[in-house]
Amino acid sequence: MRALFPAMIGPSDRPALRCGPHVLTYDRLARAAGALAGRVGGAGRVAVWATPTAHTAVAVVGALLAGVPAVPLNPRTGERELAHILDDSKPTAVLAGPEDVLPAGLSGLTRIDVDLAASGPPVAESADAESPALIVYTSGTTGPPKGVLLSRRAIAASLDALAGAWSWTADDVLVHALPLFHVHGLILGVLGPLRRGGEVRHLGAFSVEGVARELAGGGTMLFGVPTMYHRLADALAEDADLAGALAGARLLVSGSAALPVHDHERIAAATGRTVVERYGMTETLMNTSVLPGGAPRPGTVGPPLAGVDLRLVDEDGSVLEELDGETVGEVQVRGPNLFSGYLNRPDATAEAFDGDWFRTGDMAVREADGAVRLVGRKATDLIKSGGYKIGAGEIENALLDHPGVREAAVTGEPDPDLGERIVAWVVPEDASKPPTAEELAGHVAGLLAPHKRPRVVRLLDALPRNDMGKILKKALTAAG
């Protein structure tokens, strides 16, 4: 495998990273990361206090150059979860920005401040392809977070597959404001541009104004999550400069959750650009992507990427061959993009695989051309009602197509007659005049089928979400 960062071999004065006041060329990045690599070389593992700053990017690159696995830490992690991650991964040091105030839970680790002005010699990457590069912890929705071992091979394979699908080159300038403790913001959003030899501009914090400014100033790509695109869509009607900036971008990508059809339509109408959706997980990195340049495909996440095998499996373990857009099965994948296992959890690793196929826990259907359409998570989004298997995701999209609905989530709850009844959790556009349950049920039945209509509608002021914008459905059902 070639180096993760070929552009840092014989580095140049090309811009590599801009974040707030900090601008680093490839030469400056190579020297700062090289100096840090010299300080952490030989460490077993290092934690990274993953703020949305240039210091985090240099910390991760420095660790990767040294061949030392990095453990990104979410700065908003609670005390108990942080203690679990540290006990599980046992880092010997924590890398942080000089101004960062670290919690007491990190006091037992050696602190190494990242110096952006340091000038060590460039360092050649020293680790082999199968060695762990990052240990990224899952969100812990079904128990304590698990450490996902991501090899250099998996990172390179996934980024190269995306480069092929998106025609991603060194000429691209990526704009984003995603957190840097997870796959989307850190691997795709920082390591992706650096692997290509292009530039990443991180906004520090999302703002409509920041997106418009950076895209108008040379940005060619935008990565975001649905919440960000929803806010952009809201602003488009009164902001011609924003519309022009988005229209000038080569590629708009949304991930981490489904982008509602209504937001797809508003952005396309105002800019002439379609938003590309892709599908991945911490354990698999990227699996599929809609290909740019084609007709809009709201609701689908495209075909498998190069090198990724994907299949749907029924509850009895049989492989589903149907490409009918209706038959629901669990997504299983295999390929060089897969993780190496869960840290210290051989039992969980073995349970996650069916032979060499990874069980994603995501439910989907496949369209006639092989494109994947996700319908929800097996644990929370597959509803068995009246003898039908129904995915929550398609009902949520139908609800969001109603003009009186701002946000929507769908769950199932026990029903003595149907087995499970469909429950819609709705944030109305106008809280003083919310749509009625009968109105929403008729709307869904007209778009999908009568058996997919919600039997119960519960109104909320807001849906509970995590840092990546994903709806916390277990919080909904617990509250219900």
C-alpha positions in Angstrom: 0.0 0.0 0.0 1.3 3.5 -0.9 1.6 6.1 1.9 -1.6 7.5 3.3 -0.3 11.0 2.6 1.7 10.9 -0.7 1.4 14.8 -0.9 3.6 15.0 2.2 6.5 13.3 0.5 8.5 16.2 -0.9 5.9 18.7 0.5 5.1 21.9 -1.3 3.7 25.3 -0.6 0.2 24.2 -1.8 -2.4 25.0 0.8 -3.4 21.9 2.9 -5.5 23.1 5.8 -7.3 26.2 6.9 -9.2 26.4 10.2 -10.0 29.7 11.8 -6.9 31.8 11.9 -4.6 28.9 11.1 -3.5 28.2 7.5 -1.0 25.4 6.9 0.7 24.6 3.6 1.8 21.0 2.9 5.3 22.0 3.9 4.2 23.5 7.2 1.9 20.6 7.9 4.7 18.1 7.2 7.0 19.9 9.6 4.5 20.4 12.4 3.3 16.8 12.1 6.9 15.5 11.8 7.9 17.3 15.0 5.0 15.8 16.8 5.7 12.3 15.3 9.1 12.6 16.8 7.7 13.2 20.2 5.1 10.4 20.2 7.0 7.7 18.3 7.1 4.4 20.3 4.0 5.2 22.3 1.4 2.4 22.4 -1.6 4.6 21.7 -2.3 8.3 22.1 -5.6 10.0 22.7 -6.5 13.2 20.8 -8.7 15.9 22.3 -10.6 16.3 19.1 -11.7 19.9 18.9 -12.7 21.4 15.5 -9.2 23.0 15.1 -6.0 22.7 13.1 -4.4 21.2 16.2 -6.6 18.1 16.0 -5.7 17.6 12.3 -1.9 17.9 13.1 -2.3 15.6 16.1 -3.9 12.8 14.0 -1.5 13.2 11.1 1.5 13.3 13.4 0.3 10.1 15.1 -0.3 8.4 11.8 3.2 9.4 10.5 4.7 7.9 13.7 2.7 4.6 13.3 1.0 5.2 16.6 -2.8 4.5 16.8 -4.8 7.6 17.7 -8.0 7.6 19.8 -10.1 10.6 19.0 -12.0 11.9 22.0 -15.3 13.8 21.7 -14.8 16.9 23.9 -18.5 16.6 24.9 -18.1 13.1 26.2 -19.5 12.6 29.8 -17.3 11.6 32.7 -18.4 7.9 32.8 -18.1 7.4 29.1 -14.7 9.0 29.0 -13.5 6.8 31.9 -14.7 3.7 30.0 -12.9 4.8 26.8 -9.6 5.5 28.6 -9.7 2.2 30.5 -10.5 0.3 27.4 -7.9 1.9 25.0 -5.2 2.7 27.6 -3.5 5.6 25.8 -0.2 6.7 27.3 -0.6 10.4 26.4 -3.2 12.9 25.2 -2.6 15.3 22.4 -4.3 18.7 22.7 -4.2 22.3 21.6 -2.2 24.6 24.0 -5.3 26.5 25.0 -7.5 23.4 25.6 -8.8 22.9 29.1 -8.9 19.2 29.7 -11.3 17.4 32.1 -10.0 15.9 35.3 -10.5 12.4 33.9 -7.4 13.0 31.6 -5.1 14.1 34.4 -3.5 10.7 34.6 -2.1 10.9 31.1 0.9 12.8 29.8 -0.2 15.9 28.0 1.5 16.8 24.8 0.6 20.2 23.3 0.4 20.4 19.6 2.6 23.2 18.2 1.5 24.3 14.8 4.8 26.3 14.4 7.0 23.4 15.3 9.6 22.5 12.6 10.7 19.0 12.8 12.0 17.1 9.7 9.3 15.5 7.5 8.8 11.9 8.7 8.2 8.9 6.4 5.2 6.7 7.4 6.5 3.7 9.3 3.5 1.4 9.8 2.3 -1.5 7.6 -1.1 -1.5 6.0 -2.8 -3.8 8.5 -1.6 -1.9 11.6 -4.3 0.1 13.4 -4.4 3.8 12.5 -7.4 5.0 14.5 -9.5 3.6 17.3 -12.9 5.3 16.9 -15.5 4.6 19.6 -19.1 3.9 18.7 -22.0 6.0 20.1 -22.8 3.3 22.7 -26.5 3.1 22.0 -26.7 -0.6 22.8 -24.2 -0.6 25.7 -20.8 0.8 26.5 -19.0 2.3 23.5 -16.9 -0.2 21.5 -13.5 0.7 20.1 -13.5 0.2 16.4 -10.0 -0.7 15.1 -9.5 1.0 11.7 -6.4 0.0 9.8 -4.4 2.1 7.3 -5.6 -0.4 4.7 -9.3 0.3 5.4 -8.8 4.1 5.4 -6.9 4.1 2.2 -9.3 1.7 0.4 -12.4 3.7 1.4 -10.9 7.1 0.5 -9.7 5.8 -2.8 -13.1 4.3 -3.6 -14.7 7.7 -2.9 -12.1 9.4 -5.1 -13.1 7.2 -8.0 -16.8 7.7 -7.5 -16.6 11.4 -7.0 -13.7 12.2 -9.3 -12.0 13.7 -6.2 -8.6 15.2 -7.1 -5.8 17.5 -5.7 -7.7 20.4 -7.3 -10.6 20.1 -5.0 -11.1 22.4 -2.0 -13.4 20.8 0.6 -15.5 22.9 3.0 -17.1 21.4 6.1 -17.9 22.0 9.7 -18.2 18.4 11.0 -16.9 17.2 14.3 -13.4 15.7 14.2 -13.9 12.8 16.5 -15.8 10.6 14.1 -15.5 9.0 10.6 -17.4 11.7 8.6 -15.5 14.8 9.8 -12.1 13.3 10.5 -11.5 10.5 8.0 -13.5 11.8 5.0 -13.3 15.5 5.9 -9.6 15.8 6.8 -7.7 12.7 5.8 -9.6 12.6 2.5 -8.4 15.9 1.2 -4.9 15.4 2.5 -4.6 12.0 0.8 -5.6 13.6 -2.5 -3.2 16.4 -2.1 -6.0 19.0 -2.0 -7.2 21.5 0.6 -9.6 21.3 3.5 -11.3 24.4 5.0 -12.9 23.7 8.3 -15.3 26.3 9.5 -14.8 25.6 13.2 -18.6 25.8 13.7 -21.3 25.5 11.1 -22.9 28.7 9.8 -24.7 29.5 6.6 -22.5 32.6 6.2 -19.4 30.5 6.5 -20.5 28.0 3.9 -21.4 30.7 1.5 -18.1 32.5 2.1 -15.8 29.5 1.6 -17.6 28.1 -1.4 -17.7 31.5 -3.1 -14.0 31.8 -2.3 -12.8 28.7 -4.2 -14.4 25.8 -2.4 -15.4 23.0 -4.7 -17.0 20.5 -2.4 -19.2 20.6 0.7 -19.7 17.8 3.2 -22.6 18.1 5.7 -25.3 16.3 7.6 -29.0 16.8 7.1 -29.4 19.4 9.8 -26.9 21.6 8.0 -28.5 21.2 4.6 -31.9 21.9 6.2 -30.6 25.2 7.5 -29.1 26.0 4.1 -32.4 25.2 2.4 -34.2 27.5 4.8 -31.8 30.3 4.0 -31.8 29.9 0.2 -35.1 31.7 -0.4 -33.8 35.0 0.8 -30.0 34.7 0.1 -29.0 34.9 -3.5 -25.3 34.9 -2.6 -25.8 31.5 -0.9 -27.6 30.1 -3.9 -24.8 31.2 -6.1 -22.1 29.7 -3.8 -23.9 26.3 -3.7 -24.5 26.4 -7.4 -20.8 27.0 -8.0 -19.7 23.9 -5.9 -18.7 20.8 -7.9 -20.1 18.4 -5.3 -22.5 18.6 -2.3 -22.5 15.5 -0.1 -24.8 14.7 2.8 -24.3 11.8 5.2 -24.7 10.3 8.7 -28.5 10.3 8.3 -31.1 10.5 5.5 -31.7 13.9 3.9 -35.4 14.6 3.6 -36.8 14.7 0.1 -38.2 18.2 0.8 -34.7 19.6 1.4 -33.4 17.8 -1.7 -36.1 19.5 -3.7 -35.6 23.0 -2.3 -31.8 22.9 -2.8 -32.1 21.6 -6.3 -34.7 24.2 -7.3 -32.7 27.1 -6.0 -29.2 26.0 -7.1 -29.6 23.5 -9.9 -27.4 21.2 -7.8 -28.4 17.8 -6.5 -27.1 16.6 -3.1 -25.2 13.3 -3.2 -25.9 10.9 -0.4 -23.6 8.1 0.6 -23.8 5.3 3.2 -21.2 4.2 5.7 -20.6 3.2 9.3 -17.7 3.4 11.8 -17.0 -0.3 11.3 -17.2 -0.2 7.5 -16.2 3.3 6.5 -18.0 4.0 3.2 -20.1 1.3 1.5 -22.1 3.0 -1.2 -22.6 6.4 -2.9 -25.0 8.0 -5.4 -22.9 9.0 -8.4 -22.7 12.7 -9.2 -24.1 14.0 -12.4 -27.1 11.6 -12.7 -30.7 12.3 -12.1 -31.7 13.2 -8.5 -32.2 10.0 -6.4 -33.6 11.2 -3.1 -34.0 8.3 -0.7 -31.3 6.2 -2.1 -27.6 6.0 -1.2 -26.5 4.6 -4.5 -24.7 1.4 -5.6 -21.8 -0.2 -3.8 -18.4 1.5 -4.2 -15.6 -0.2 -6.0 -14.2 -3.1 -4.0 -17.3 -3.4 -1.7 -19.5 -6.4 -1.9 -23.1 -5.9 -0.6 -26.0 -8.2 -0.1 -29.4 -8.2 1.6 -30.2 -11.1 4.0 -33.6 -12.2 5.3 -34.3 -13.1 9.0 -33.8 -16.8 8.3 -30.3 -16.1 6.9 -31.2 -16.6 3.2 -29.7 -14.1 0.7 -32.3 -11.9 -1.0 -31.9 -11.5 -4.8 -34.8 -9.3 -5.4 -34.2 -5.9 -7.0 -37.8 -4.7 -6.7 -37.5 -1.7 -4.3 -39.8 -3.5 -1.9 -38.2 -6.6 -0.4 -36.5 -5.6 2.9 -33.4 -7.3 4.2 -30.4 -6.6 6.4 -27.4 -5.1 4.7 -24.2 -7.2 4.9 -20.9 -6.0 3.4 -17.4 -7.2 2.8 -14.3 -5.7 1.3 -11.0 -3.9 2.2 -13.0 -1.1 3.8 -13.9 -3.2 6.8 -12.5 -2.6 10.3 -10.2 -5.1 11.9 -12.4 -5.8 15.0 -13.6 -4.3 18.2 -10.8 -3.6 20.7 -10.7 -6.1 23.5 -14.0 -7.6 22.4 -13.5 -10.8 20.4 -17.0 -11.9 21.3 -18.6 -8.8 19.8 -16.3 -9.0 16.8 -17.4 -12.6 16.1 -21.0 -11.8 16.6 -20.8 -8.9 14.1 -19.8 -11.2 11.2 -21.6 -13.8 9.1 -18.5 -15.6 7.8 -16.5 -12.7 6.2 -19.7 -10.6 5.8 -20.2 -7.8 8.3 -23.8 -7.5 9.7 -24.5 -3.8 9.5 -27.9 -3.9 11.4 -29.3 -1.6 8.7 -32.4 -2.6 6.8 -32.7 -1.8 3.1 -34.3 -2.6 -0.3 -32.5 -2.6 -3.6 -33.8 -0.8 -6.7 -33.8 -2.3 -10.2 -30.4 -0.9 -11.0 -28.9 -2.2 -7.7 -29.0 1.1 -5.9 -29.6 0.7 -2.1 -32.4 2.4 -0.3 -32.1 2.3 3.5 -35.3 1.9 5.5 -34.0 1.9 9.0 -32.1 0.1 11.7 -32.9 -3.5 12.4 -33.1 -2.8 16.2 -35.2 0.3 16.1 -36.6 0.9 12.6 -38.0 -2.4 11.4 -41.7 -2.5 12.2 -43.7 -5.7 11.9 -47.3 -4.6 11.6 -50.2 -6.7 10.3 -47.9 -9.3 8.7 -45.9 -6.6 6.9 -42.2 -5.7 7.4 -42.1 -1.9 7.2 -39.1 0.4 7.3 -39.5 3.5 9.4 -37.3 5.6 7.0 -39.8 5.6 4.1 -42.6 6.7 6.3 -40.5 9.5 7.8 -39.7 10.8 4.3 -43.4 10.7 3.4 -44.3 12.7 6.6 -41.6 15.2 5.8 -43.3 15.7 2.4 -46.3 17.2 4.2 -46.1 21.0 4.4 -47.1 21.1 8.0 -44.2 18.9 9.2 -40.8 20.3 10.1 -39.2 17.1 11.6 -40.4 13.5 11.9 -39.4 10.2 13.3 -41.2 6.9 13.2 -41.1 4.0 15.7 -43.2 0.9 16.5 -44.9 0.0 19.7 -46.8 -3.1 20.8 -50.3 -3.6 19.5 -52.6 -6.5 20.4 -54.1 -6.7 17.0 -51.3 -5.7 14.6 -48.3 -6.9 16.5 -46.8 -3.5 16.3 -48.5 -0.2 15.4 -46.7 2.7 13.6 -46.1 5.8 15.8 -45.1 9.1 14.2 -43.3 11.7 16.3 -43.8 15.0 14.6 -42.4 18.6 15.1 -44.9 20.8 13.3 -44.0 23.8 11.2 -46.5 25.9 13.1 -47.0 24.7 16.7 -50.3 26.6 16.9 -51.8 24.8 13.9 -50.3 21.3 13.8 -51.6 18.8 11.2 -54.1 16.3 12.7 -53.4 12.6 13.1 -56.0 11.8 10.5 -54.5 14.2 8.0 -51.0 12.7 8.4 -52.3 9.1 8.2 -54.2 9.9 5.0 -51.1 11.7 3.6 -48.8 8.7 4.2 -51.4 6.2 2.9 -51.8 8.2 -0.3 -48.0 8.3 -0.9 -47.1 4.8 0.2 -49.8 2.2 1.1 -52.6 2.1 3.7 -50.7 -0.4 5.9 -47.8 2.1 6.3 -49.9 4.9 7.7 -49.2 6.0 11.3 -51.8 4.8 13.8 -50.6 7.2 16.5 -49.1 10.8 16.1 -47.3 12.5 19.0 -46.3 16.1 18.7 -43.0 17.4 20.0 -41.1 20.7 20.1 -37.9 19.0 18.9 -36.5 15.6 18.2 -33.7 14.3 20.4 -30.4 14.1 18.4 -26.8 13.2 19.0 -23.7 15.2 17.9 -23.9 13.9 14.4 -27.6 14.9 14.0 -29.0 11.3 14.2 -32.3 11.0 16.0 -32.2 9.1 19.3 -35.2 6.9 18.9 -34.6 5.0 22.2 -35.1 8.4 23.9 -38.4 8.8 22.1 -39.7 5.4 23.0 -38.6 5.8 26.6 -40.4 9.1 26.8 -43.5 7.7 25.2 
